[in-house]
Amino acid sequence: MAAANPFAAADGITQAEAEAQPLLAIVAAAGAMWDILAILPGKAEATLAQRRLEEVVFWASRADQA
């Protein structure tokens, strides 16, 4: 079973919101990529890529706070 998309809350953001809040755009992009990777259940590469998405969002949020 695929893990739930932790970035689903950012679905449906507008272009204006993405431009005003770059971190929100990163989270929305990660959510879309997560869903694509979820189509490949049981694939180690997809699971690893999902973990890397979580890391990208984590580090982007840290950079946004600085």
Predicted model as a PDB file, atoms N, CA, C, CB and O in Angstrom, pLDDT in the B-factor column:
MODEL        1                                                                  
ATOM      1  N   MET A   1       0.837  -1.180   0.000  1.00 50.00           N  
ATOM      2  CA  MET A   1       0.000   0.000   0.000  1.00 50.00           C  
ATOM      3  C   MET A   1       0.882   1.242   0.000  1.00 50.00           C  
ATOM      4  CB  MET A   1      -0.952  -0.002   1.212  1.00 50.00           C  
ATOM      5  O   MET A   1       1.854   1.323   0.750  1.00 50.00           O  
ATOM      6  N   ALA A   2       0.541   2.195  -0.834  1.00 59.00           N  
ATOM      7  CA  ALA A   2       1.319   3.430  -0.940  1.00 59.00           C  
ATOM      8  C   ALA A   2       1.041   4.331   0.254  1.00 59.00           C  
ATOM      9  CB  ALA A   2       0.997   4.167  -2.253  1.00 59.00           C  
ATOM     10  O   ALA A   2      -0.064   4.358   0.795  1.00 59.00           O  
ATOM     11  N   ALA A   3       2.059   5.056   0.642  1.00 74.00           N  
ATOM     12  CA  ALA A   3       1.913   6.008   1.740  1.00 74.00           C  
ATOM     13  C   ALA A   3       1.038   7.175   1.296  1.00 74.00           C  
ATOM     14  CB  ALA A   3       3.296   6.515   2.217  1.00 74.00           C  
ATOM     15  O   ALA A   3       1.014   7.537   0.120  1.00 74.00           O  
ATOM     16  N   ALA A   4       0.327   7.750   2.245  1.00 82.00           N  
ATOM     17  CA  ALA A   4      -0.525   8.896   1.944  1.00 82.00           C  
ATOM     18  C   ALA A   4       0.345  10.095   1.566  1.00 82.00           C  
ATOM     19  CB  ALA A   4      -1.438   9.240   3.155  1.00 82.00           C  
ATOM     20  O   ALA A   4       1.442  10.270   2.098  1.00 82.00           O  
ATOM     21  N   ASN A   5      -0.145  10.900   0.663  1.00 83.00           N  
ATOM     22  CA  ASN A   5       0.578  12.072   0.199  1.00 83.00           C  
ATOM     23  C   ASN A   5       0.600  13.137   1.301  1.00 83.00           C  
ATOM     24  CB  ASN A   5      -0.064  12.633  -1.095  1.00 83.00           C  
ATOM     25  O   ASN A   5      -0.443  13.704   1.625  1.00 83.00           O  
ATOM     26  N   PRO A   6       1.769  13.414   1.879  1.00 82.00           N  
ATOM     27  CA  PRO A   6       1.837  14.401   2.948  1.00 82.00           C  
ATOM     28  C   PRO A   6       1.723  15.838   2.455  1.00 82.00           C  
ATOM     29  CB  PRO A   6       3.116  14.235   3.700  1.00 82.00           C  
ATOM     30  O   PRO A   6       1.636  16.770   3.255  1.00 82.00           O  
ATOM     31  N   PHE A   7       1.723  16.014   1.144  1.00 83.00           N  
ATOM     32  CA  PHE A   7       1.682  17.352   0.571  1.00 83.00           C  
ATOM     33  C   PHE A   7       0.334  17.676  -0.060  1.00 83.00           C  
ATOM     34  CB  PHE A   7       2.772  17.501  -0.458  1.00 83.00           C  
ATOM     35  O   PHE A   7       0.212  18.682  -0.758  1.00 83.00           O  
ATOM     36  N   ALA A   8      -0.664  16.859   0.168  1.00 80.00           N  
ATOM     37  CA  ALA A   8      -1.958  17.015  -0.484  1.00 80.00           C  
ATOM     38  C   ALA A   8      -2.649  18.324  -0.114  1.00 80.00           C  
ATOM     39  CB  ALA A   8      -2.850  15.853  -0.130  1.00 80.00           C  
ATOM     40  O   ALA A   8      -3.476  18.814  -0.882  1.00 80.00           O  
ATOM     41  N   ALA A   9      -2.336  18.893   1.025  1.00 77.00           N  
ATOM     42  CA  ALA A   9      -2.978  20.138   1.454  1.00 77.00           C  
ATOM     43  C   ALA A   9      -2.667  21.299   0.516  1.00 77.00           C  
ATOM     44  CB  ALA A   9      -2.541  20.490   2.865  1.00 77.00           C  
ATOM     45  O   ALA A   9      -3.406  22.283   0.488  1.00 77.00           O  
ATOM     46  N   ALA A  10      -1.586  21.199  -0.251  1.00 75.00           N  
ATOM     47  CA  ALA A  10      -1.198  22.284  -1.161  1.00 75.00           C  
ATOM     48  C   ALA A  10      -1.819  22.139  -2.546  1.00 75.00           C  
ATOM     49  CB  ALA A  10       0.311  22.338  -1.288  1.00 75.00           C  
ATOM     50  O   ALA A  10      -1.534  22.949  -3.429  1.00 75.00           O  
ATOM     51  N   ASP A  11      -2.648  21.142  -2.757  1.00 75.00           N  
ATOM     52  CA  ASP A  11      -3.286  20.966  -4.060  1.00 75.00           C  
ATOM     53  C   ASP A  11      -4.195  22.156  -4.363  1.00 75.00           C  
ATOM     54  CB  ASP A  11      -4.092  19.645  -4.101  1.00 75.00           C  
ATOM     55  O   ASP A  11      -4.870  22.684  -3.479  1.00 75.00           O  
ATOM     56  N   GLY A  12      -4.197  22.560  -5.616  1.00 77.00           N  
ATOM     57  CA  GLY A  12      -5.124  23.594  -6.056  1.00 77.00           C  
ATOM     58  C   GLY A  12      -4.691  25.021  -5.760  1.00 77.00           C  
ATOM     59  O   GLY A  12      -5.538  25.914  -5.716  1.00 77.00           O  
ATOM     60  N   ILE A  13      -3.404  25.264  -5.555  1.00 80.00           N  
ATOM     61  CA  ILE A  13      -2.978  26.639  -5.335  1.00 80.00           C  
ATOM     62  C   ILE A  13      -3.000  27.396  -6.651  1.00 80.00           C  
ATOM     63  CB  ILE A  13      -1.574  26.687  -4.704  1.00 80.00           C  
ATOM     64  O   ILE A  13      -2.843  26.803  -7.718  1.00 80.00           O  
ATOM     65  N   THR A  14      -3.193  28.691  -6.576  1.00 81.00           N  
ATOM     66  CA  THR A  14      -3.229  29.510  -7.784  1.00 81.00           C  
ATOM     67  C   THR A  14      -1.830  29.991  -8.143  1.00 81.00           C  
ATOM     68  CB  THR A  14      -4.173  30.708  -7.599  1.00 81.00           C  
ATOM     69  O   THR A  14      -0.902  29.912  -7.337  1.00 81.00           O  
ATOM     70  N   GLN A  15      -1.698  30.487  -9.360  1.00 80.00           N  
ATOM     71  CA  GLN A  15      -0.413  31.021  -9.811  1.00 80.00           C  
ATOM     72  C   GLN A  15       0.018  32.193  -8.928  1.00 80.00           C  
ATOM     73  CB  GLN A  15      -0.499  31.466 -11.289  1.00 80.00           C  
ATOM     74  O   GLN A  15       1.195  32.321  -8.593  1.00 80.00           O  
ATOM     75  N   ALA A  16      -0.927  33.036  -8.557  1.00 83.00           N  
ATOM     76  CA  ALA A  16      -0.606  34.196  -7.714  1.00 83.00           C  
ATOM     77  C   ALA A  16      -0.104  33.746  -6.344  1.00 83.00           C  
ATOM     78  CB  ALA A  16      -1.842  35.109  -7.552  1.00 83.00           C  
ATOM     79  O   ALA A  16       0.836  34.324  -5.800  1.00 83.00           O  
ATOM     80  N   GLU A  17      -0.738  32.710  -5.790  1.00 83.00           N  
ATOM     81  CA  GLU A  17      -0.286  32.189  -4.496  1.00 83.00           C  
ATOM     82  C   GLU A  17       1.121  31.607  -4.601  1.00 83.00           C  
ATOM     83  CB  GLU A  17      -1.260  31.121  -3.979  1.00 83.00           C  
ATOM     84  O   GLU A  17       1.943  31.795  -3.704  1.00 83.00           O  
ATOM     85  N   ALA A  18       1.393  30.907  -5.686  1.00 79.00           N  
ATOM     86  CA  ALA A  18       2.713  30.304  -5.887  1.00 79.00           C  
ATOM     87  C   ALA A  18       3.791  31.374  -6.015  1.00 79.00           C  
ATOM     88  CB  ALA A  18       2.708  29.411  -7.135  1.00 79.00           C  
ATOM     89  O   ALA A  18       4.893  31.223  -5.487  1.00 79.00           O  
ATOM     90  N   GLU A  19       3.469  32.450  -6.714  1.00 79.00           N  
ATOM     91  CA  GLU A  19       4.443  33.530  -6.871  1.00 79.00           C  
ATOM     92  C   GLU A  19       4.669  34.271  -5.559  1.00 79.00           C  
ATOM     93  CB  GLU A  19       3.980  34.510  -7.948  1.00 79.00           C  
ATOM     94  O   GLU A  19       5.784  34.712  -5.279  1.00 79.00           O  
ATOM     95  N   ALA A  20       3.637  34.408  -4.767  1.00 81.00           N  
ATOM     96  CA  ALA A  20       3.752  35.126  -3.496  1.00 81.00           C  
ATOM     97  C   ALA A  20       4.439  34.280  -2.424  1.00 81.00           C  
ATOM     98  CB  ALA A  20       2.370  35.555  -3.010  1.00 81.00           C  
ATOM     99  O   ALA A  20       5.094  34.814  -1.529  1.00 81.00           O  
ATOM    100  N   GLN A  21       4.287  32.971  -2.519  1.00 84.00           N  
ATOM    101  CA  GLN A  21       4.834  32.075  -1.501  1.00 84.00           C  
ATOM    102  C   GLN A  21       5.573  30.926  -2.201  1.00 84.00           C  
ATOM    103  CB  GLN A  21       3.698  31.525  -0.564  1.00 84.00           C  
ATOM    104  O   GLN A  21       4.983  29.879  -2.467  1.00 84.00           O  
ATOM    105  N   PRO A  22       6.857  31.124  -2.496  1.00 86.00           N  
ATOM    106  CA  PRO A  22       7.611  30.083  -3.210  1.00 86.00           C  
ATOM    107  C   PRO A  22       7.603  28.730  -2.492  1.00 86.00           C  
ATOM    108  CB  PRO A  22       9.042  30.534  -3.404  1.00 86.00           C  
ATOM    109  O   PRO A  22       7.586  27.691  -3.151  1.00 86.00           O  
ATOM    110  N   LEU A  23       7.615  28.723  -1.166  1.00 88.00           N  
ATOM    111  CA  LEU A  23       7.590  27.451  -0.442  1.00 88.00           C  
ATOM    112  C   LEU A  23       6.296  26.691  -0.738  1.00 88.00           C  
ATOM    113  CB  LEU A  23       7.736  27.689   1.077  1.00 88.00           C  
ATOM    114  O   LEU A  23       6.312  25.468  -0.874  1.00 88.00           O  
ATOM    115  N   LEU A  24       5.191  27.403  -0.837  1.00 86.00           N  
ATOM    116  CA  LEU A  24       3.914  26.764  -1.166  1.00 86.00           C  
ATOM    117  C   LEU A  24       3.975  26.131  -2.554  1.00 86.00           C  
ATOM    118  CB  LEU A  24       2.760  27.788  -1.097  1.00 86.00           C  
ATOM    119  O   LEU A  24       3.415  25.058  -2.778  1.00 86.00           O  
ATOM    120  N   ALA A  25       4.652  26.794  -3.475  1.00 87.00           N  
ATOM    121  CA  ALA A  25       4.808  26.235  -4.820  1.00 87.00           C  
ATOM    122  C   ALA A  25       5.655  24.964  -4.786  1.00 87.00           C  
ATOM    123  CB  ALA A  25       5.447  27.271  -5.763  1.00 87.00           C  
ATOM    124  O   ALA A  25       5.360  24.001  -5.494  1.00 87.00           O  
ATOM    125  N   ILE A  26       6.695  24.959  -3.972  1.00 88.00           N  
ATOM    126  CA  ILE A  26       7.546  23.772  -3.838  1.00 88.00           C  
ATOM    127  C   ILE A  26       6.737  22.613  -3.267  1.00 88.00           C  
ATOM    128  CB  ILE A  26       8.772  24.070  -2.936  1.00 88.00           C  
ATOM    129  O   ILE A  26       6.848  21.482  -3.740  1.00 88.00           O  
ATOM    130  N   VAL A  27       5.929  22.890  -2.259  1.00 88.00           N  
ATOM    131  CA  VAL A  27       5.108  21.848  -1.637  1.00 88.00           C  
ATOM    132  C   VAL A  27       4.082  21.312  -2.639  1.00 88.00           C  
ATOM    133  CB  VAL A  27       4.393  22.398  -0.374  1.00 88.00           C  
ATOM    134  O   VAL A  27       3.845  20.106  -2.700  1.00 88.00           O  
ATOM    135  N   ALA A  28       3.481  22.195  -3.414  1.00 88.00           N  
ATOM    136  CA  ALA A  28       2.502  21.751  -4.413  1.00 88.00           C  
ATOM    137  C   ALA A  28       3.166  20.880  -5.480  1.00 88.00           C  
ATOM    138  CB  ALA A  28       1.818  22.967  -5.072  1.00 88.00           C  
ATOM    139  O   ALA A  28       2.600  19.872  -5.901  1.00 88.00           O  
ATOM    140  N   ALA A  29       4.352  21.263  -5.911  1.00 89.00           N  
ATOM    141  CA  ALA A  29       5.080  20.457  -6.902  1.00 89.00           C  
ATOM    142  C   ALA A  29       5.453  19.098  -6.322  1.00 89.00           C  
ATOM    143  CB  ALA A  29       6.350  21.196  -7.377  1.00 89.00           C  
ATOM    144  O   ALA A  29       5.351  18.077  -7.002  1.00 89.00           O  
ATOM    145  N   ALA A  30       5.882  19.088  -5.067  1.00 90.00           N  
ATOM    146  CA  ALA A  30       6.221  17.819  -4.412  1.00 90.00           C  
ATOM    147  C   ALA A  30       4.989  16.923  -4.329  1.00 90.00           C  
ATOM    148  CB  ALA A  30       6.799  18.069  -2.997  1.00 90.00           C  
ATOM    149  O   ALA A  30       5.087  15.709  -4.510  1.00 90.00           O  
ATOM    150  N   GLY A  31       3.840  17.514  -4.057  1.00 90.00           N  
ATOM    151  CA  GLY A  31       2.598  16.733  -3.991  1.00 90.00           C  
ATOM    152  C   GLY A  31       2.256  16.090  -5.315  1.00 90.00           C  
ATOM    153  O   GLY A  31       1.841  14.932  -5.360  1.00 90.00           O  
ATOM    154  N   ALA A  32       2.427  16.833  -6.392  1.00 89.00           N  
ATOM    155  CA  ALA A  32       2.145  16.284  -7.716  1.00 89.00           C  
ATOM    156  C   ALA A  32       3.120  15.159  -8.059  1.00 89.00           C  
ATOM    157  CB  ALA A  32       2.216  17.389  -8.780  1.00 89.00           C  
ATOM    158  O   ALA A  32       2.727  14.127  -8.604  1.00 89.00           O  
ATOM    159  N   MET A  33       4.384  15.369  -7.735  1.00 91.00           N  
ATOM    160  CA  MET A  33       5.376  14.325  -8.006  1.00 91.00           C  
ATOM    161  C   MET A  33       5.121  13.093  -7.147  1.00 91.00           C  
ATOM    162  CB  MET A  33       6.796  14.853  -7.757  1.00 91.00           C  
ATOM    163  O   MET A  33       5.306  11.968  -7.611  1.00 91.00           O  
ATOM    164  N   TRP A  34       4.694  13.293  -5.896  1.00 89.00           N  
ATOM    165  CA  TRP A  34       4.392  12.186  -4.986  1.00 89.00           C  
ATOM    166  C   TRP A  34       3.303  11.298  -5.607  1.00 89.00           C  
ATOM    167  CB  TRP A  34       3.938  12.725  -3.588  1.00 89.00           C  
ATOM    168  O   TRP A  34       3.409  10.072  -5.612  1.00 89.00           O  
ATOM    169  N   ASP A  35       2.261  11.945  -6.127  1.00 89.00           N  
ATOM    170  CA  ASP A  35       1.161  11.181  -6.726  1.00 89.00           C  
ATOM    171  C   ASP A  35       1.626  10.377  -7.943  1.00 89.00           C  
ATOM    172  CB  ASP A  35       0.025  12.125  -7.131  1.00 89.00           C  
ATOM    173  O   ASP A  35       1.179   9.250  -8.153  1.00 89.00           O  
ATOM    174  N   ILE A  36       2.509  10.951  -8.728  1.00 88.00           N  
ATOM    175  CA  ILE A  36       3.047  10.222  -9.890  1.00 88.00           C  
ATOM    176  C   ILE A  36       3.843   9.009  -9.422  1.00 88.00           C  
ATOM    177  CB  ILE A  36       3.943  11.149 -10.760  1.00 88.00           C  
ATOM    178  O   ILE A  36       3.705   7.916  -9.970  1.00 88.00           O  
ATOM    179  N   LEU A  37       4.678   9.211  -8.400  1.00 88.00           N  
ATOM    180  CA  LEU A  37       5.487   8.104  -7.892  1.00 88.00           C  
ATOM    181  C   LEU A  37       4.627   7.027  -7.223  1.00 88.00           C  
ATOM    182  CB  LEU A  37       6.524   8.627  -6.903  1.00 88.00           C  
ATOM    183  O   LEU A  37       4.998   5.853  -7.214  1.00 88.00           O  
ATOM    184  N   ALA A  38       3.497   7.421  -6.671  1.00 87.00           N  
ATOM    185  CA  ALA A  38       2.617   6.458  -6.002  1.00 87.00           C  
ATOM    186  C   ALA A  38       2.000   5.463  -6.976  1.00 87.00           C  
ATOM    187  CB  ALA A  38       1.516   7.189  -5.261  1.00 87.00           C  
ATOM    188  O   ALA A  38       1.520   4.406  -6.566  1.00 87.00           O  
ATOM    189  N   ILE A  39       2.012   5.791  -8.242  1.00 87.00           N  
ATOM    190  CA  ILE A  39       1.480   4.881  -9.267  1.00 87.00           C  
ATOM    191  C   ILE A  39       2.355   3.640  -9.368  1.00 87.00           C  
ATOM    192  CB  ILE A  39       1.393   5.588 -10.642  1.00 87.00           C  
ATOM    193  O   ILE A  39       1.908   2.609  -9.870  1.00 87.00           O  
ATOM    194  N   LEU A  40       3.594   3.726  -8.899  1.00 83.00           N  
ATOM    195  CA  LEU A  40       4.532   2.616  -8.978  1.00 83.00           C  
ATOM    196  C   LEU A  40       4.688   1.931  -7.616  1.00 83.00           C  
ATOM    197  CB  LEU A  40       5.893   3.108  -9.487  1.00 83.00           C  
ATOM    198  O   LEU A  40       5.776   1.967  -7.041  1.00 83.00           O  
ATOM    199  N   PRO A  41       3.637   1.313  -7.091  1.00 73.00           N  
ATOM    200  CA  PRO A  41       3.744   0.700  -5.762  1.00 73.00           C  
ATOM    201  C   PRO A  41       4.735  -0.455  -5.753  1.00 73.00           C  
ATOM    202  CB  PRO A  41       2.377   0.208  -5.295  1.00 73.00           C  
ATOM    203  O   PRO A  41       4.845  -1.217  -6.714  1.00 73.00           O  
ATOM    204  N   GLY A  42       5.438  -0.560  -4.663  1.00 75.00           N  
ATOM    205  CA  GLY A  42       6.376  -1.664  -4.519  1.00 75.00           C  
ATOM    206  C   GLY A  42       7.709  -1.446  -5.199  1.00 75.00           C  
ATOM    207  O   GLY A  42       8.581  -2.314  -5.154  1.00 75.00           O  
ATOM    208  N   LYS A  43       7.875  -0.313  -5.821  1.00 83.00           N  
ATOM    209  CA  LYS A  43       9.134  -0.012  -6.499  1.00 83.00           C  
ATOM    210  C   LYS A  43      10.042   0.726  -5.527  1.00 83.00           C  
ATOM    211  CB  LYS A  43       8.898   0.832  -7.791  1.00 83.00           C  
ATOM    212  O   LYS A  43       9.687   1.797  -5.034  1.00 83.00           O  
ATOM    213  N   ALA A  44      11.192   0.169  -5.253  1.00 88.00           N  
ATOM    214  CA  ALA A  44      12.120   0.765  -4.302  1.00 88.00           C  
ATOM    215  C   ALA A  44      12.548   2.164  -4.755  1.00 88.00           C  
ATOM    216  CB  ALA A  44      13.349  -0.134  -4.125  1.00 88.00           C  
ATOM    217  O   ALA A  44      12.712   3.061  -3.928  1.00 88.00           O  
ATOM    218  N   GLU A  45      12.726   2.348  -6.045  1.00 88.00           N  
ATOM    219  CA  GLU A  45      13.154   3.647  -6.554  1.00 88.00           C  
ATOM    220  C   GLU A  45      12.103   4.715  -6.290  1.00 88.00           C  
ATOM    221  CB  GLU A  45      13.449   3.561  -8.048  1.00 88.00           C  
ATOM    222  O   GLU A  45      12.446   5.846  -5.946  1.00 88.00           O  
ATOM    223  N   ALA A  46      10.836   4.375  -6.446  1.00 88.00           N  
ATOM    224  CA  ALA A  46       9.758   5.335  -6.203  1.00 88.00           C  
ATOM    225  C   ALA A  46       9.681   5.693  -4.729  1.00 88.00           C  
ATOM    226  CB  ALA A  46       8.412   4.772  -6.681  1.00 88.00           C  
ATOM    227  O   ALA A  46       9.490   6.858  -4.380  1.00 88.00           O  
ATOM    228  N   THR A  47       9.829   4.707  -3.871  1.00 87.00           N  
ATOM    229  CA  THR A  47       9.804   4.967  -2.436  1.00 87.00           C  
ATOM    230  C   THR A  47      10.973   5.854  -2.029  1.00 87.00           C  
ATOM    231  CB  THR A  47       9.839   3.653  -1.652  1.00 87.00           C  
ATOM    232  O   THR A  47      10.809   6.776  -1.230  1.00 87.00           O  
ATOM    233  N   LEU A  48      12.130   5.582  -2.569  1.00 90.00           N  
ATOM    234  CA  LEU A  48      13.297   6.410  -2.283  1.00 90.00           C  
ATOM    235  C   LEU A  48      13.079   7.837  -2.782  1.00 90.00           C  
ATOM    236  CB  LEU A  48      14.556   5.806  -2.927  1.00 90.00           C  
ATOM    237  O   LEU A  48      13.425   8.795  -2.091  1.00 90.00           O  
ATOM    238  N   ALA A  49      12.516   7.980  -3.957  1.00 90.00           N  
ATOM    239  CA  ALA A  49      12.253   9.313  -4.502  1.00 90.00           C  
ATOM    240  C   ALA A  49      11.248  10.069  -3.631  1.00 90.00           C  
ATOM    241  CB  ALA A  49      11.729   9.208  -5.947  1.00 90.00           C  
ATOM    242  O   ALA A  49      11.379  11.280  -3.453  1.00 90.00           O  
ATOM    243  N   GLN A  50      10.252   9.373  -3.089  1.00 91.00           N  
ATOM    244  CA  GLN A  50       9.299  10.030  -2.191  1.00 91.00           C  
ATOM    245  C   GLN A  50      10.008  10.533  -0.932  1.00 91.00           C  
ATOM    246  CB  GLN A  50       8.154   9.060  -1.811  1.00 91.00           C  
ATOM    247  O   GLN A  50       9.697  11.619  -0.442  1.00 91.00           O  
ATOM    248  N   ARG A  51      10.942   9.768  -0.413  1.00 92.00           N  
ATOM    249  CA  ARG A  51      11.704  10.218   0.765  1.00 92.00           C  
ATOM    250  C   ARG A  51      12.520  11.458   0.432  1.00 92.00           C  
ATOM    251  CB  ARG A  51      12.634   9.095   1.278  1.00 92.00           C  
ATOM    252  O   ARG A  51      12.649  12.369   1.250  1.00 92.00           O  
ATOM    253  N   ARG A  52      13.070  11.484  -0.779  1.00 93.00           N  
ATOM    254  CA  ARG A  52      13.852  12.655  -1.201  1.00 93.00           C  
ATOM    255  C   ARG A  52      12.956  13.877  -1.345  1.00 93.00           C  
ATOM    256  CB  ARG A  52      14.579  12.373  -2.533  1.00 93.00           C  
ATOM    257  O   ARG A  52      13.391  14.993  -1.060  1.00 93.00           O  
ATOM    258  N   LEU A  53      11.715  13.688  -1.780  1.00 92.00           N  
ATOM    259  CA  LEU A  53      10.771  14.813  -1.844  1.00 92.00           C  
ATOM    260  C   LEU A  53      10.530  15.388  -0.451  1.00 92.00           C  
ATOM    261  CB  LEU A  53       9.431  14.366  -2.473  1.00 92.00           C  
ATOM    262  O   LEU A  53      10.471  16.605  -0.272  1.00 92.00           O  
ATOM    263  N   GLU A  54      10.393  14.506   0.524  1.00 92.00           N  
ATOM    264  CA  GLU A  54      10.211  14.984   1.898  1.00 92.00           C  
ATOM    265  C   GLU A  54      11.421  15.801   2.349  1.00 92.00           C  
ATOM    266  CB  GLU A  54       9.981  13.797   2.860  1.00 92.00           C  
ATOM    267  O   GLU A  54      11.271  16.817   3.027  1.00 92.00           O  
ATOM    268  N   GLU A  55      12.609  15.358   1.975  1.00 94.00           N  
ATOM    269  CA  GLU A  55      13.818  16.096   2.332  1.00 94.00           C  
ATOM    270  C   GLU A  55      13.867  17.453   1.637  1.00 94.00           C  
ATOM    271  CB  GLU A  55      15.059  15.281   1.975  1.00 94.00           C  
ATOM    272  O   GLU A  55      14.253  18.450   2.247  1.00 94.00           O  
ATOM    273  N   VAL A  56      13.479  17.493   0.373  1.00 92.00           N  
ATOM    274  CA  VAL A  56      13.478  18.757  -0.365  1.00 92.00           C  
ATOM    275  C   VAL A  56      12.571  19.772   0.309  1.00 92.00           C  
ATOM    276  CB  VAL A  56      13.035  18.535  -1.818  1.00 92.00           C  
ATOM    277  O   VAL A  56      12.947  20.929   0.496  1.00 92.00           O  
ATOM    278  N   VAL A  57      11.372  19.331   0.673  1.00 92.00           N  
ATOM    279  CA  VAL A  57      10.426  20.245   1.312  1.00 92.00           C  
ATOM    280  C   VAL A  57      10.950  20.676   2.685  1.00 92.00           C  
ATOM    281  CB  VAL A  57       9.034  19.580   1.449  1.00 92.00           C  
ATOM    282  O   VAL A  57      10.805  21.837   3.067  1.00 92.00           O  
ATOM    283  N   PHE A  58      11.550  19.756   3.416  1.00 93.00           N  
ATOM    284  CA  PHE A  58      12.113  20.102   4.727  1.00 93.00           C  
ATOM    285  C   PHE A  58      13.172  21.185   4.576  1.00 93.00           C  
ATOM    286  CB  PHE A  58      12.718  18.855   5.412  1.00 93.00           C  
ATOM    287  O   PHE A  58      13.124  22.203   5.267  1.00 93.00           O  
ATOM    288  N   TRP A  59      14.131  20.972   3.673  1.00 93.00           N  
ATOM    289  CA  TRP A  59      15.213  21.939   3.515  1.00 93.00           C  
ATOM    290  C   TRP A  59      14.726  23.244   2.923  1.00 93.00           C  
ATOM    291  CB  TRP A  59      16.304  21.365   2.649  1.00 93.00           C  
ATOM    292  O   TRP A  59      15.248  24.308   3.258  1.00 93.00           O  
ATOM    293  N   ALA A  60      13.738  23.182   2.050  1.00 91.00           N  
ATOM    294  CA  ALA A  60      13.162  24.421   1.509  1.00 91.00           C  
ATOM    295  C   ALA A  60      12.484  25.227   2.606  1.00 91.00           C  
ATOM    296  CB  ALA A  60      12.155  24.106   0.389  1.00 91.00           C  
ATOM    297  O   ALA A  60      12.557  26.456   2.622  1.00 91.00           O  
ATOM    298  N   SER A  61      11.827  24.533   3.519  1.00 89.00           N  
ATOM    299  CA  SER A  61      11.170  25.246   4.624  1.00 89.00           C  
ATOM    300  C   SER A  61      12.204  25.859   5.560  1.00 89.00           C  
ATOM    301  CB  SER A  61      10.243  24.296   5.409  1.00 89.00           C  
ATOM    302  O   SER A  61      11.986  26.944   6.100  1.00 89.00           O  
ATOM    303  N   ARG A  62      13.320  25.177   5.754  1.00 91.00           N  
ATOM    304  CA  ARG A  62      14.404  25.735   6.587  1.00 91.00           C  
ATOM    305  C   ARG A  62      15.010  26.967   5.926  1.00 91.00           C  
ATOM    306  CB  ARG A  62      15.506  24.675   6.836  1.00 91.00           C  
ATOM    307  O   ARG A  62      15.300  27.954   6.601  1.00 91.00           O  
ATOM    308  N   ALA A  63      15.202  26.913   4.606  1.00 88.00           N  
ATOM    309  CA  ALA A  63      15.766  28.055   3.878  1.00 88.00           C  
ATOM    310  C   ALA A  63      14.796  29.235   3.885  1.00 88.00           C  
ATOM    311  CB  ALA A  63      16.105  27.656   2.428  1.00 88.00           C  
ATOM    312  O   ALA A  63      15.212  30.392   3.933  1.00 88.00           O  
ATOM    313  N   ASP A  64      13.502  28.928   3.838  1.00 82.00           N  
ATOM    314  CA  ASP A  64      12.485  29.976   3.854  1.00 82.00           C  
ATOM    315  C   ASP A  64      12.466  30.715   5.191  1.00 82.00           C  
ATOM    316  CB  ASP A  64      11.107  29.379   3.567  1.00 82.00           C  
ATOM    317  O   ASP A  64      12.128  31.897   5.244  1.00 82.00           O  
ATOM    318  N   GLN A  65      12.826  30.027   6.257  1.00 81.00           N  
ATOM    319  CA  GLN A  65      12.838  30.632   7.596  1.00 81.00           C  
ATOM    320  C   GLN A  65      14.063  31.506   7.813  1.00 81.00           C  
ATOM    321  CB  GLN A  65      12.788  29.549   8.664  1.00 81.00           C  
ATOM    322  O   GLN A  65      14.051  32.396   8.664  1.00 81.00           O  
ATOM    323  N   ALA A  66      15.117  31.258   7.050  1.00 71.00           N  
ATOM    324  CA  ALA A  66      16.373  31.998   7.257  1.00 71.00           C  
ATOM    325  C   ALA A  66      16.298  33.416   6.715  1.00 71.00           C  
ATOM    326  CB  ALA A  66      17.533  31.265   6.598  1.00 71.00           C  
ATOM    327  O   ALA A  66      17.269  34.166   6.811  1.00 71.00           O  
TER     328      ALA A  66                                                      
ENDMDL                                                                          
END                                                                             
